[in-house]
Amino acid sequence: MQKVILCLAIVSSLIVASGCAKSGSLGKTPESVRHILKLRGYDFDEKGFFAAAQARDLQAINAFIDAGMNPNVQDSDGRTALISAAARGEFDVVHALLSRGVDINIKDKSGYTALSHAIDAMHDDVEEALLSLPELDPNCRGRNNRPALMAYVWRDNKDRVEKLLARGADINMQDADGDTALHGAAQSGNVDIARLLLDKGANPNAKNKVGGTPLMWAAVYGNDDAAKLLLSRGADASLKDNDGITAAQWAVRNKRDSVAALLRGKR
């Protein structure tokens, strides 16, 4: 008899849930929602909320929030449900949480936001969803203290570089090595992105922690067109790094003959 009563209770709960499907909730009042969450195996606490998010239980996620759970609650690592879902590439959970007004700029204990984690794990659809939001912090950082802008430069993703710049990303932000986005474009030889960065005010003579400039990176990697562009936009070929080496000397050391020839007359 007890099993029958329990089954009837569960069926009744599911009927209530289906009746509330349009709102995404499992009940109409906080009390009824909490009761139904209990029947589904969730205690109404932070642990239960994170469990629902990890299980990708979208109805339960919405139910927790409807019943008063703070969607921005952080776990012991400082991660919100959004940050964890973004790191795992769970677009459905990310979308559900974004629709409930979560704070997308909260940082975990490592200083990473949801976008930082999505970029590091290369979850493209999650990145796009986050980048579409006007409240996004365009200067969030990921591994190696790398700005989001620089991450997209390294990935040759001009469209997202443009999106971040339009949001006011700091074009001369440096990573843990002191490199800027322009250093990255010079190293990869992406002239289109380098030109975009320069047009937006990137410093052509920015130095990293070892005194390296974008022009030196172009010289090291033999990127002739990038070197020509940098020189035309004010790059100083006479600058030396912390070891007293110029861009031309780096080109010679790495047997980048055409870049070396280009730079010899610019010292």
Contacts in CASP RR format, 6 or more apart in sequence:
PFRMAT RR
TARGET T0000
AUTHOR 0000-0000-0000
METHOD contacts of the structure
MODEL  1
MQKVILCLAIVSSLIVASGCAKSGSLGKTPESVRHILKLRGYDFDEKGFF
AAAQARDLQAINAFIDAGMNPNVQDSDGRTALISAAARGEFDVVHALLSR
GVDINIKDKSGYTALSHAIDAMHDDVEEALLSLPELDPNCRGRNNRPALM
AYVWRDNKDRVEKLLARGADINMQDADGDTALHGAAQSGNVDIARLLLDK
GANPNAKNKVGGTPLMWAAVYGNDDAAKLLLSRGADASLKDNDGITAAQW
AVRNKRDSVAALLRGKR
9 39 0 8 1.000
10 39 0 8 1.000
13 26 0 8 1.000
13 35 0 8 1.000
13 36 0 8 1.000
13 39 0 8 1.000
13 40 0 8 1.000
16 26 0 8 1.000
16 27 0 8 1.000
16 28 0 8 1.000
16 32 0 8 1.000
16 36 0 8 1.000
17 26 0 8 1.000
17 27 0 8 1.000
17 36 0 8 1.000
17 59 0 8 1.000
20 26 0 8 1.000
20 27 0 8 1.000
20 28 0 8 1.000
21 59 0 8 1.000
23 62 0 8 1.000
23 66 0 8 1.000
24 58 0 8 1.000
24 59 0 8 1.000
24 62 0 8 1.000
24 63 0 8 1.000
24 66 0 8 1.000
25 33 0 8 1.000
25 59 0 8 1.000
25 62 0 8 1.000
25 63 0 8 1.000
25 66 0 8 1.000
26 33 0 8 1.000
26 36 0 8 1.000
26 37 0 8 1.000
26 40 0 8 1.000
26 59 0 8 1.000
26 60 0 8 1.000
26 62 0 8 1.000
26 63 0 8 1.000
26 66 0 8 1.000
27 33 0 8 1.000
27 36 0 8 1.000
27 63 0 8 1.000
27 66 0 8 1.000
30 66 0 8 1.000
30 67 0 8 1.000
30 68 0 8 1.000
33 63 0 8 1.000
33 64 0 8 1.000
33 66 0 8 1.000
33 67 0 8 1.000
34 44 0 8 1.000
34 67 0 8 1.000
36 63 0 8 1.000
37 43 0 8 1.000
37 44 0 8 1.000
37 52 0 8 1.000
37 60 0 8 1.000
37 63 0 8 1.000
37 64 0 8 1.000
37 67 0 8 1.000
38 44 0 8 1.000
40 57 0 8 1.000
40 60 0 8 1.000
42 48 0 8 1.000
42 49 0 8 1.000
42 51 0 8 1.000
42 52 0 8 1.000
42 60 0 8 1.000
42 64 0 8 1.000
44 64 0 8 1.000
44 67 0 8 1.000
44 69 0 8 1.000
46 69 0 8 1.000
46 73 0 8 1.000
46 75 0 8 1.000
48 64 0 8 1.000
49 61 0 8 1.000
49 64 0 8 1.000
49 69 0 8 1.000
49 73 0 8 1.000
49 81 0 8 1.000
50 75 0 8 1.000
50 81 0 8 1.000
50 84 0 8 1.000
52 60 0 8 1.000
52 61 0 8 1.000
52 64 0 8 1.000
53 61 0 8 1.000
53 81 0 8 1.000
53 84 0 8 1.000
53 85 0 8 1.000
53 93 0 8 1.000
53 97 0 8 1.000
54 84 0 8 1.000
56 90 0 8 1.000
56 92 0 8 1.000
56 93 0 8 1.000
58 92 0 8 1.000
58 93 0 8 1.000
58 96 0 8 1.000
61 81 0 8 1.000
61 93 0 8 1.000
61 96 0 8 1.000
61 97 0 8 1.000
61 100 0 8 1.000
62 96 0 8 1.000
62 100 0 8 1.000
64 71 0 8 1.000
65 71 0 8 1.000
65 100 0 8 1.000
71 80 0 8 1.000
71 81 0 8 1.000
71 82 0 8 1.000
71 97 0 8 1.000
71 100 0 8 1.000
71 101 0 8 1.000
71 102 0 8 1.000
72 80 0 8 1.000
72 82 0 8 1.000
72 102 0 8 1.000
72 103 0 8 1.000
72 106 0 8 1.000
73 80 0 8 1.000
73 81 0 8 1.000
74 80 0 8 1.000
74 106 0 8 1.000
74 108 0 8 1.000
75 84 0 8 1.000
77 108 0 8 1.000
77 109 0 8 1.000
77 110 0 8 1.000
78 107 0 8 1.000
78 108 0 8 1.000
78 109 0 8 1.000
79 87 0 8 1.000
79 108 0 8 1.000
80 102 0 8 1.000
80 103 0 8 1.000
80 106 0 8 1.000
80 108 0 8 1.000
80 114 0 8 1.000
81 93 0 8 1.000
81 97 0 8 1.000
81 102 0 8 1.000
82 94 0 8 1.000
82 97 0 8 1.000
82 98 0 8 1.000
82 102 0 8 1.000
82 104 0 8 1.000
82 106 0 8 1.000
82 114 0 8 1.000
83 106 0 8 1.000
83 108 0 8 1.000
83 112 0 8 1.000
83 113 0 8 1.000
83 114 0 8 1.000
83 117 0 8 1.000
85 93 0 8 1.000
85 94 0 8 1.000
85 97 0 8 1.000
85 114 0 8 1.000
85 126 0 8 1.000
86 94 0 8 1.000
86 114 0 8 1.000
86 115 0 8 1.000
86 117 0 8 1.000
86 118 0 8 1.000
86 123 0 8 1.000
86 126 0 8 1.000
86 130 0 8 1.000
87 114 0 8 1.000
87 117 0 8 1.000
87 118 0 8 1.000
87 120 0 8 1.000
87 121 0 8 1.000
88 121 0 8 1.000
88 123 0 8 1.000
89 118 0 8 1.000
89 121 0 8 1.000
89 123 0 8 1.000
89 125 0 8 1.000
89 126 0 8 1.000
90 126 0 8 1.000
91 123 0 8 1.000
91 125 0 8 1.000
91 126 0 8 1.000
91 129 0 8 1.000
94 114 0 8 1.000
94 126 0 8 1.000
94 129 0 8 1.000
94 130 0 8 1.000
95 129 0 8 1.000
98 104 0 8 1.000
98 129 0 8 1.000
98 130 0 8 1.000
98 133 0 8 1.000
104 113 0 8 1.000
104 114 0 8 1.000
104 115 0 8 1.000
104 130 0 8 1.000
104 133 0 8 1.000
104 135 0 8 1.000
104 136 0 8 1.000
104 137 0 8 1.000
105 113 0 8 1.000
105 135 0 8 1.000
105 136 0 8 1.000
105 137 0 8 1.000
105 140 0 8 1.000
106 113 0 8 1.000
106 114 0 8 1.000
107 113 0 8 1.000
107 140 0 8 1.000
111 141 0 8 1.000
111 142 0 8 1.000
112 120 0 8 1.000
112 140 0 8 1.000
112 141 0 8 1.000
112 142 0 8 1.000
113 137 0 8 1.000
113 140 0 8 1.000
114 126 0 8 1.000
114 130 0 8 1.000
115 127 0 8 1.000
115 130 0 8 1.000
115 131 0 8 1.000
115 136 0 8 1.000
115 137 0 8 1.000
115 140 0 8 1.000
115 148 0 8 1.000
116 140 0 8 1.000
116 141 0 8 1.000
116 142 0 8 1.000
116 148 0 8 1.000
117 142 0 8 1.000
118 126 0 8 1.000
118 127 0 8 1.000
118 130 0 8 1.000
119 127 0 8 1.000
119 142 0 8 1.000
119 148 0 8 1.000
119 151 0 8 1.000
119 152 0 8 1.000
120 142 0 8 1.000
120 143 0 8 1.000
120 151 0 8 1.000
127 160 0 8 1.000
130 136 0 8 1.000
131 160 0 8 1.000
131 163 0 8 1.000
131 164 0 8 1.000
134 167 0 8 1.000
136 167 0 8 1.000
138 148 0 8 1.000
138 149 0 8 1.000
138 164 0 8 1.000
138 165 0 8 1.000
138 167 0 8 1.000
138 168 0 8 1.000
138 169 0 8 1.000
138 170 0 8 1.000
139 147 0 8 1.000
139 148 0 8 1.000
139 149 0 8 1.000
139 169 0 8 1.000
139 170 0 8 1.000
139 173 0 8 1.000
140 147 0 8 1.000
140 148 0 8 1.000
141 147 0 8 1.000
141 148 0 8 1.000
141 175 0 8 1.000
142 148 0 8 1.000
142 151 0 8 1.000
144 175 0 8 1.000
144 176 0 8 1.000
144 177 0 8 1.000
145 175 0 8 1.000
145 176 0 8 1.000
146 175 0 8 1.000
146 176 0 8 1.000
147 169 0 8 1.000
147 170 0 8 1.000
147 173 0 8 1.000
147 174 0 8 1.000
147 175 0 8 1.000
147 181 0 8 1.000
148 164 0 8 1.000
148 169 0 8 1.000
149 161 0 8 1.000
149 164 0 8 1.000
149 165 0 8 1.000
149 169 0 8 1.000
149 170 0 8 1.000
149 171 0 8 1.000
149 173 0 8 1.000
149 181 0 8 1.000
150 173 0 8 1.000
150 175 0 8 1.000
150 179 0 8 1.000
150 180 0 8 1.000
150 181 0 8 1.000
150 184 0 8 1.000
152 160 0 8 1.000
152 161 0 8 1.000
152 164 0 8 1.000
153 161 0 8 1.000
153 181 0 8 1.000
153 184 0 8 1.000
153 185 0 8 1.000
153 188 0 8 1.000
153 190 0 8 1.000
153 193 0 8 1.000
153 197 0 8 1.000
154 184 0 8 1.000
154 188 0 8 1.000
156 188 0 8 1.000
156 190 0 8 1.000
156 193 0 8 1.000
158 190 0 8 1.000
158 192 0 8 1.000
158 193 0 8 1.000
158 196 0 8 1.000
161 181 0 8 1.000
161 193 0 8 1.000
161 196 0 8 1.000
161 197 0 8 1.000
162 196 0 8 1.000
165 171 0 8 1.000
165 196 0 8 1.000
165 200 0 8 1.000
171 180 0 8 1.000
171 181 0 8 1.000
171 182 0 8 1.000
171 197 0 8 1.000
171 200 0 8 1.000
171 201 0 8 1.000
171 202 0 8 1.000
172 180 0 8 1.000
172 181 0 8 1.000
172 182 0 8 1.000
172 201 0 8 1.000
172 202 0 8 1.000
172 203 0 8 1.000
172 206 0 8 1.000
173 180 0 8 1.000
173 181 0 8 1.000
174 180 0 8 1.000
174 206 0 8 1.000
174 208 0 8 1.000
177 208 0 8 1.000
177 209 0 8 1.000
177 210 0 8 1.000
178 207 0 8 1.000
178 208 0 8 1.000
178 209 0 8 1.000
179 208 0 8 1.000
180 202 0 8 1.000
180 203 0 8 1.000
180 206 0 8 1.000
180 208 0 8 1.000
180 214 0 8 1.000
181 197 0 8 1.000
181 202 0 8 1.000
182 194 0 8 1.000
182 197 0 8 1.000
182 198 0 8 1.000
182 202 0 8 1.000
182 203 0 8 1.000
182 204 0 8 1.000
182 206 0 8 1.000
182 214 0 8 1.000
183 206 0 8 1.000
183 208 0 8 1.000
183 212 0 8 1.000
183 213 0 8 1.000
183 214 0 8 1.000
183 217 0 8 1.000
184 214 0 8 1.000
184 217 0 8 1.000
185 191 0 8 1.000
185 193 0 8 1.000
185 194 0 8 1.000
185 197 0 8 1.000
185 214 0 8 1.000
185 226 0 8 1.000
186 194 0 8 1.000
186 214 0 8 1.000
186 215 0 8 1.000
186 217 0 8 1.000
186 218 0 8 1.000
186 221 0 8 1.000
186 223 0 8 1.000
186 226 0 8 1.000
186 227 0 8 1.000
186 230 0 8 1.000
187 217 0 8 1.000
187 218 0 8 1.000
187 220 0 8 1.000
187 221 0 8 1.000
187 223 0 8 1.000
188 221 0 8 1.000
188 223 0 8 1.000
189 218 0 8 1.000
189 221 0 8 1.000
189 223 0 8 1.000
189 225 0 8 1.000
189 226 0 8 1.000
190 226 0 8 1.000
191 225 0 8 1.000
191 226 0 8 1.000
191 229 0 8 1.000
194 214 0 8 1.000
194 226 0 8 1.000
194 229 0 8 1.000
194 230 0 8 1.000
195 229 0 8 1.000
198 204 0 8 1.000
198 229 0 8 1.000
198 230 0 8 1.000
198 233 0 8 1.000
204 213 0 8 1.000
204 214 0 8 1.000
204 215 0 8 1.000
204 230 0 8 1.000
204 233 0 8 1.000
204 234 0 8 1.000
204 235 0 8 1.000
204 236 0 8 1.000
205 213 0 8 1.000
205 214 0 8 1.000
205 215 0 8 1.000
205 234 0 8 1.000
205 235 0 8 1.000
205 236 0 8 1.000
205 239 0 8 1.000
206 213 0 8 1.000
206 214 0 8 1.000
207 213 0 8 1.000
207 239 0 8 1.000
207 241 0 8 1.000
210 241 0 8 1.000
210 242 0 8 1.000
210 243 0 8 1.000
211 241 0 8 1.000
211 242 0 8 1.000
212 241 0 8 1.000
212 242 0 8 1.000
213 235 0 8 1.000
213 236 0 8 1.000
213 239 0 8 1.000
213 241 0 8 1.000
213 247 0 8 1.000
214 226 0 8 1.000
214 230 0 8 1.000
214 235 0 8 1.000
215 227 0 8 1.000
215 230 0 8 1.000
215 231 0 8 1.000
215 235 0 8 1.000
215 236 0 8 1.000
215 237 0 8 1.000
215 239 0 8 1.000
215 247 0 8 1.000
215 263 0 8 1.000
216 239 0 8 1.000
216 241 0 8 1.000
216 245 0 8 1.000
216 246 0 8 1.000
216 247 0 8 1.000
216 250 0 8 1.000
217 223 0 8 1.000
218 224 0 8 1.000
218 226 0 8 1.000
218 227 0 8 1.000
218 230 0 8 1.000
218 247 0 8 1.000
218 259 0 8 1.000
219 227 0 8 1.000
219 247 0 8 1.000
219 248 0 8 1.000
219 250 0 8 1.000
219 251 0 8 1.000
219 254 0 8 1.000
219 256 0 8 1.000
219 259 0 8 1.000
219 260 0 8 1.000
219 263 0 8 1.000
220 250 0 8 1.000
220 251 0 8 1.000
220 254 0 8 1.000
220 256 0 8 1.000
221 254 0 8 1.000
221 256 0 8 1.000
222 251 0 8 1.000
222 254 0 8 1.000
222 256 0 8 1.000
222 258 0 8 1.000
222 259 0 8 1.000
223 259 0 8 1.000
224 258 0 8 1.000
224 259 0 8 1.000
224 262 0 8 1.000
227 235 0 8 1.000
227 247 0 8 1.000
227 259 0 8 1.000
227 262 0 8 1.000
227 263 0 8 1.000
228 262 0 8 1.000
231 237 0 8 1.000
231 262 0 8 1.000
231 266 0 8 1.000
237 246 0 8 1.000
237 247 0 8 1.000
237 248 0 8 1.000
237 263 0 8 1.000
237 265 0 8 1.000
237 266 0 8 1.000
237 267 0 8 1.000
238 246 0 8 1.000
238 266 0 8 1.000
238 267 0 8 1.000
239 246 0 8 1.000
239 247 0 8 1.000
240 246 0 8 1.000
245 253 0 8 1.000
246 263 0 8 1.000
246 267 0 8 1.000
247 263 0 8 1.000
248 260 0 8 1.000
248 263 0 8 1.000
248 264 0 8 1.000
248 266 0 8 1.000
248 267 0 8 1.000
250 256 0 8 1.000
251 257 0 8 1.000
251 259 0 8 1.000
251 260 0 8 1.000
251 263 0 8 1.000
252 260 0 8 1.000
END
